[in-house]
């Protein structure tokens, strides 16, 4: 009785062809998606072996010898390769969404001082809303924006869309050097909350709220 075999190399060749597609590669460095695909190769092999319910000592994968129909064996071989290809495609698609879209979504959630120039009260109102909800990292983000708006109002900085926090601190240093160190500390905490998902408590936010109030009470 002849038994059709599917070698490990055949399946690997199919997967290699998929991984050679342009979206799985970046220039001059190893793509993290390719690295992850390679790491799950062994898991796919084991899954295939369990699916066929037949393991060979020489690490070749064979169709169950009870299946004698050559046509059926060929169909099963094709289905096996297609299943492996679809699994890799779906996993890669999921990883792309996770890796590349997460950063974009996080950036969209980061408030920008420029967006509140025409509605400065909305920034501090949003701060109060997040404080009431106990979402302190989000509250601190808007408190920082409210402080920048206050400094813009006092002509210490000039808020513009292209400027970064580092540029604002440089402008602050030209007009009030006493504010440079606290603003550097506040900016570092703001960045940690926005980009590092840092968790802070109410006391940490209250410290900077007092600093904000102190600046707000100064004459323009």
C-alpha angles and dihedrals in degrees: 000000000000118000123204113227132206109201124213088238092060092057092043090053091054092049092046090055090053093047091051090068114117096246091063095059138068127191122264096356140061113270111237090220092058090047091053093046089055091049093056094048093093090049091054091049092054091047090052092050091051090048092055092040090217126103124188124207090225089059093249119135117225135185112252106275090225087074103081101168108105092203092052090047091053092048091050091050092053092045091051092053092046092050091052091048093048091049092053092046093050093046092049091049091051092049092049091054092047098046103036103031098044092066091048093051091048090053091051090055093053110099119229122211091220091063091060100047092103094041107034094158091061092065095058091041089055088050091056091048093055092045090054089051092049093242096136101169090055091045091054092052092058093041088058090050090049090052092051089051090052091051089049089052090053091050092242090121135011112225114222131167096244097050125104129211089257090059091048090053090050089053090048090054090057093056108026117013092184089070097053100084097044091045091050090052092046092047091051091052091046091053092047091054095044102041105016099043089232115180119223135179133237093261091059091053093045090056091059094040088060089050089051092050090049090055093044092055092057117099119259 
